[in-house]
Amino acid sequence: MEENVAQGAFEKSKLEEGFYLLKFQNPSRQPLKVQRNINSNFIQFHFSGKGEGRFFFNNGSYKIPLLEENALLLYNPKRDLPIDLELQPQSWVISIVISIKKFHALFSDEAGYISFLNLENRDKQYYKDTPLSPGMVIVLNQVFNYNVIPTIKNLYYKAKAYELLSLYFNRSEEPDVEQCPFLSDEENVLKIRKAKDLVIANMAEPPSLQELSREIGLSLKKLKEGFKQIYGDSVYSFLFDYKMEYARKLLDSGEYNVNEVGLKVGYSTSSHFIAAFRKKFGTTPKKYLMSLTSEA
């Protein structure tokens, strides 16, 4: 894999033979062009953690958008598929590039349930755009904002890469599972995404489901079903995970104490925030801060 990356943050980590994790970031105020040569032996998974991007193909004649909190799978066994990505300002993407041989080995005899690995499809190109689940969003943020000592960085990345792939394929695709019929309606999908943005923007005092339903113009039933379908969790379970990850970022910044972070994410008492943080991460905010100090 040859690299040609314009000014911006870039990192490549070789996890194993034929298994790479790439981090792209555009901290500037202008779009950033990222280009890398990748041959046809590799499958590409691109996860947008923040902001948006666009992939260009055939010398720019064809493009696929990569929206915020979406994943894009790219595979073409018949021709090389170079990364030609335009990242919007203040955007970042985590990519997993893995050889088809390595990828098959991960699933072994169970590879048949993955559509693009079926014998019928193995020689066909495959592009798939998929919304991220809350769990995947959290793992992406952990990779992007990792706080581990350098000697275990590769091990940490490898574990998170496997976790991302596991979460990506842990989706119910059985034909007898009832799907939300309105998801084919782009307008209603946008309404669900608006609901997600509203609860995040008001995480300290989130609206009730009834208020959210009225605000986005969907019935309560469709709101619940649609949110679960797109983000893989209920509204408030998603919000809890998001709040805890946001709280962790605030602690990482070193600009706020535990009480201030708790208030920012909606906990009026520090004891409630500490209990919530421990439930999510298995440790208290204070101990987490101490671990950051010891690693510095």
Secondary structure, DSSP 8 states (H G I E B T S, - for coil): -EEEE-SSEEEEEEEETTEEEEEEEE-SSS-EEEEEE--TTEEEEEEEEES-EEEEETTTTEEEEE-TTEEEEEE-TTS---EEEEE-TTEEEEEEEEEHHHHHHHHGGGGGGSGGGSTTTTTS-EEEEEE--HHHHHHHHHHHT----GGGHHHHHHHHHHHHHHHHH-----TTS---GGGG-HHHHHHHHHHHHHHHHTTTS---HHHHHHHHT--HHHHHHHHHHHHSS-HHHHHHHHHHHHHHHHHHHTSS-HHHHHHHTT-SSHHHHHHHHHHHHSS-HHHHHHHHHHH-
